[in-house]
Amino acid sequence: MAGPAIELRGVTKRFATPKGGIYTALHDLTMEVAPGEFCAVVGPTGCGKSTTLALISGLERASAGEVAVMGKPVDGIPDGIGYVFQTDAVFPWKTVLENVAAGPRYHGASTSNARARARDWIVRVGLAGFEDRYPYQLSGGMRKRVSLAQSLINGPRILLMDEPFSALDVQTRTLMENELLTLWSSTSASVVFVTHDLEEAIALADRVFLLTAGPGTVKGTYEVDLPRPRNVAEIRFQPRFTEIYEAIWSQLRDEVLVSYERQKHAAAG
Amino acid sequence: MSVRSTLPLASVGAQGPHPDPPPRGEGNPVDADLVARRARAVRRRRYMVYGLRVLFAVVWIGSWQVTTQLGWVDPFFFGMPSRIVARLWEWVTQGTALGPLWLQVAVTMEETVLGFIVGGTLGVAVGILLGRIHLLAEVLSPYIKAANSIPRVVLGALFAISLGLDIKSKVATASILVFFVVFFNAFQGVREVDRNLIANARILGADERRLTTEIIIPSALSWILASLHISFGLALVGAVVGELFGATAGVGELIYNADHLFDADGVFAGMLLLAAVAIVAESLITALENRLIKWRPNQVSGGIPI
């Protein structure tokens, strides 16, 4: 087997705060993701989950430590990366078709070729008939589908997802989670799925990384040995699901409390 | 136009104590009746607004006419509506002291449009450039602030000396007024681009050029277009002020002449002409805006119709 798809070794990330101080988001974080693996990253608010993705994607640079994607140190945006953002990041001035076709066009495909491939992906994410709509004419769930198609059309070997479904209502969310699993199973992409929702993490992932309250570092790694294909809506009722949930929650709870206390202090000034 | 699309919404909300009935099947006669009643109410309100507008004009212009006619207000200083109309008619039928009226309007329009285009293009270009290159923006910002704080119409006097009395000095005055407004908006527009959209485009593989043409410019466009509404008016101000500083033709020169002859009616007639020109230009810009940003749910012009 080839090396890991993603490798973070002893990674620390510091940001300068507007007041001139330094904020450490991640401290000495080490994790590996195998090719084709679906990983979830959970942790309390402000533990640096999103920062982890920013480092892997090359949007941010690590202050210390090594980040490698497909065996190559990250320097700029690596090839074969897809990123689904938490907030809407579809381009509001482009139609659904042009949004999905953007990736291939940026990679030098002809307009007609890019559009043909985009049409195919629009059908696969269930948006056939909406090609000429603008994002403001779509529901939140449909915009997420556009985001997914926009990322997947580039054939990413690594798909980064930053709480992609957190803004959706519960029913739409379950629907999208199942669709994500179906779409993912037809690719060989590794996924890093950041979420604050432990249930979502277990339902989707092969492995769950638990981060500590900021500065984040890996507190524990948990294998999720539930069978695939999974139905996200029903898997929660399996006894094994509950076992895994309890195991992780007993650890996560402490971190959530630490994070909450800190926020209280910060708010109290 | 958008005036019609927003008014009904506002007035439906303002109709007050008609709570929505519980949902019924489509084609229900009660629903149809309700819809028709609402449509009638909306129409009634629209006519009422138009009627009140006309009434306002009648009261305003009528009182002006009556008070000046009765001598309560001196028409020598304040003009008189009937005489203003007569002066306009005289200009239309017999021409002005400077030549035919259309020529004066055409001269002023040419100066305005050229100034608008030159100032607008430069404003957009410099705004995007400084918005993209942070170092340049930081270095130049005190100079830009200083330049912005001086009353730039006085530059018209300078241009009249350096560029002469022909069209160049008016275009220069108009474009310098337009430039700063468009520049600040374009600059701000570029700075306000959603970071997520930029990150997304970069992940999808956009290079710097694509980032500018496909993300930055479309995103800043609503800011830029909003500034064009104000800046066409400013271009007109620039052209007219330029003419006041010295010209041989144009509506500004017409006003200047009337002023020197203590002809208040002539001054008002000139102002009326300028207002007409500005309203036509404004509607053209609104049309352009609606065409260019059809991706936006609520267009700028969709506000309260005034």
Chai-1 contact restraints between the chains, C-beta under 6 A:
chainA,res_idxA,chainB,res_idxB,connection_type,confidence,min_distance_angstrom,max_distance_angstrom,comment,restraint_id
A,L59,B,A199,contact,1.0,0.0,6.0,A-B,restraint_1
A,I77,B,R202,contact,1.0,0.0,6.0,A-B,restraint_2
A,Y83,B,I203,contact,1.0,0.0,6.0,A-B,restraint_3
A,F85,B,N196,contact,1.0,0.0,6.0,A-B,restraint_4
A,T87,B,N196,contact,1.0,0.0,6.0,A-B,restraint_5
A,A89,B,N196,contact,1.0,0.0,6.0,A-B,restraint_6
A,A89,B,L197,contact,1.0,0.0,6.0,A-B,restraint_7
A,A89,B,N200,contact,1.0,0.0,6.0,A-B,restraint_8
A,P92,B,W295,contact,1.0,0.0,6.0,A-B,restraint_9
A,W93,B,P218,contact,1.0,0.0,6.0,A-B,restraint_10
A,W93,B,W295,contact,1.0,0.0,6.0,A-B,restraint_11
A,A102,B,L204,contact,1.0,0.0,6.0,A-B,restraint_12
A,G103,B,L204,contact,1.0,0.0,6.0,A-B,restraint_13
A,Y106,B,L204,contact,1.0,0.0,6.0,A-B,restraint_14
A,Y106,B,G205,contact,1.0,0.0,6.0,A-B,restraint_15
A,Y106,B,A206,contact,1.0,0.0,6.0,A-B,restraint_16
A,Y106,B,R210,contact,1.0,0.0,6.0,A-B,restraint_17
A,H107,B,G205,contact,1.0,0.0,6.0,A-B,restraint_18
A,Y134,B,W295,contact,1.0,0.0,6.0,A-B,restraint_19
A,Y136,B,P297,contact,1.0,0.0,6.0,A-B,restraint_20
